[in-house]
Amino acid sequence: MTETALIIGAGSGLSASLARKLSAAGWDLALAARNTDKLAPLATETRATLHACDAADVEGVAALFAGLDAAGRTPSLVIYNPSFRVRGPVASLDPEQVRRTLEVCAFGAFLAAQQAASRMLAAGRGTIFFTGASAGVKGFPESAPFAMGKFALRGLAESMARELHPKNIHICHFVIDGGIASATRVAAPGADSLLDPDAIADAYLHVLAQPRSAWSSEMALRPWVEKF
């Protein structure tokens, strides 16, 4: 039986690499994002369905999972990948932008995890992955909102791992501790100072295949040349 993977916060970077590798491995894919217009080529390439959803909207996230249920595609793998940030001095930050950062980075992760966990508990198995960042383990100047959101995400993942691993639901938080290479973000030749999104995706699939006697609950990934 083909199993379904849901990537929330799909885009052209890491999530696209994950979609391609999961599709190659035989997974049925659902890709969710606020704006799905730019995802059409990726959806065609990976045979994925597209779902418009604001990750921080309670009713929208519930409807996303309900729609997959109705189609007989309840996901056994959910990857939470959205990100939003506002930068600036603490004294002058826009509170509403700070709120949005927390909603996307942490509250939305809870919403997705709650919907996923309820179904996985009924099924007796499943996997939930969270994409974290350097900001989840160390704060940077003028980046307090992102640190707040990513620290909260890490706490959610730790709590869920301790609660759900004994119930056969694998939880892992990935600390992406560095910049990710893209078409507009390219490292100098031979520098290896940026993370390759395909290499990150390979690490996700490695964790996905782990035997439950030795599950990772957190994995930190960084370029081998670290200057931050």
N, C-alpha and C positions, 0 to 999 in steps of 0.2 A: 504494500500500500504506500502510495506517495504521501509524504508528510509536508505540511505547510510551514513556511517560515514567514514571519511578518517583520519587516524593517520599518520602524517608525522614525521619521526624520530623514527620509531617503533624499539623496542628492547626487552630485557628480563626483564626489571624492571617495572616502572610505566606504560609504554605503554602496556605491556603485561597484567597487571591488568585491564587497561581500555578496552583492546580488549575483555577479558573474560567477563567482566560485561556488555559491550555493546552487545556482542553476546547473552548473557543470556537474555537480555532485548528485543531481537528480531531484532537488527540492522543488516543490510548488511554491511560487513566490507571490507575496503581496507587499506592495510598496506604498507607504503612506507619507504624505507631506502636506503642508499648507497649500503649496502651489505645485500641482502635478504636471503643468504644461510642458516643462523642460525635460520631464522624465519619459516622454513617449518613446524616444529611440532606445533608451535603456530597457523599458518594458518590453519592446518588441524583441530586443536581443536576448533577454532572459526569460521571455514568455511569462512575464509577471502581470498581475492586475494592478491598477493604480487606484488609490483611495485618497481623496482630499480630506484632511483632518488637521485641526489645530490640536497639537499634542497636549496643550494645557486646558482644553475644554472638556469638562466632565461629561456632558451629554455626547459630544462628538467622539470621544474615545470609546464610550460605551457602545455607540452606534457602529463604530468601526468593527469591534469584536462581534457584535450581534450580527452584522452583515456577513462576516466570514462564517459564523456558525450556520446561518441560514443557507449558505452555499455549500455546506458540508466540508468547510476548510478551516476548522478550528486549529489555530497554530500550535505546534508543539515546540517551536522555537520563536522567541520574540527578542528582537534586538532594539534597544532604545538608543537612538543616535542623534536626536535634535540638540541644537546648541544655539544660544543667544547670549549676547553680552553687551554691556555698556561700560565704557571706560571713562575715567576722569577722577579728579580729586574728590575725596569723600565729602568735603564741605559744599561742593557744587553739583553733585549728582542729582539727576531728575528722579524723584522717588518712584514715579510710575514706570520708568525704564528699569529701575532696580527691581521693582515688583515683577515685571515681565521676565527679567533674567531668572529670578527664582522660580517663577511659574514654569518656564520651559525646561530649565536644567534639573529641577528637583520635583516640583509638584506634578508635572506631566509624567515623570518617571514613575511616581507612585500610582498615578491613574492607570498607566499601562500595565504596571506590575500587578496591581490589584485585579484587573480584568484577566490578565494571563494566569495568575496564580489560582484564581477561583476555578478556572477550567482545568488547569493542570492537576490540581488536587483531586478533582473528580476523575480525571483520567489515570491518576497514579504515577504520572511522570511528566517531564518537560524541562525546558531550558530557557532561562531569561538572562540576557547579557546587557550590561550597561556600559556605554562609552564615556569614560571619564577623561580627565585632563590633568596636567601639571598643577593647575589651580586647585585640585581636590586634595593635594597633599602639602602645598606651600602657597602662601599668599604673595602676590606681587604688587608693587606700588601702582596706584590708580586702577586697580582691577579687583576691588573688594566685592562687587556684586557677583562676578564670575566665581570667585573663591567661595562665597557664601553658597551659591547654587551647587557647585561641584563638591564641596565638603558635605553638603546635605545628601547629594546623590550617593557619595561613598558610604555615608552612614546608613542610608536605606539599604544599599546592597549588603553591607555587613550584617545588618539585622535580619534581612531576608535569608541570607545564606545559613545563618544559625537556626532559623526557624524552619526552613524548607528543605535543606539538604537531607535531614532524616526522613523526609517524606518523598524522597526520590525526585526532587526538583532541583536542578543544578542552577545556581546563581553565580555569576562572575562579573566583577567590575574590572574594566580595563583602563589603566592609567596611561593615557597617550601623552608621554612626557617629552614632548618636542613638537616641532612643526611638521605638517604632513605635506609632502610634495604634491604639486598639482601643475596644471598647464600654465598657471600664472605665478607659481611659486617654485622656482627651480634652483637647486643647489649648484654651486660651482663644480665644474668637472672634477670628479674624483674626491670631492669633499665628503660625501655621505653625511651631510649635516642635517638632512631631512629624512623623515620616515617615509618609506615607500608604502602607499596604501594597499598594494597587493600583498606585501609582506605582513602588514598588520592583519589583513583578512586571513592570511594563512594561519596566523597565531590564534585567531578566533576559532577557526575550524579545528585546529589542534586541540583546543580546550573543549570544544564540542564533542570530540571523540574520546575524551578521557574516561577511563573506567571509574565507577563511582567510589571505589576503594581509595582513590587518590585524586579527588576533585580539587581543582584550583578555585578559590573564591575571589582571588585578585591576581592580576598579572600587570606588571609595569613594563612598558615598551618605550625605548628611547634610542635615538641614533647612537652609534658607537663613538662618534665624535661629538661630545657634549660641551657646549660653550654657554650654558645658562644655569 
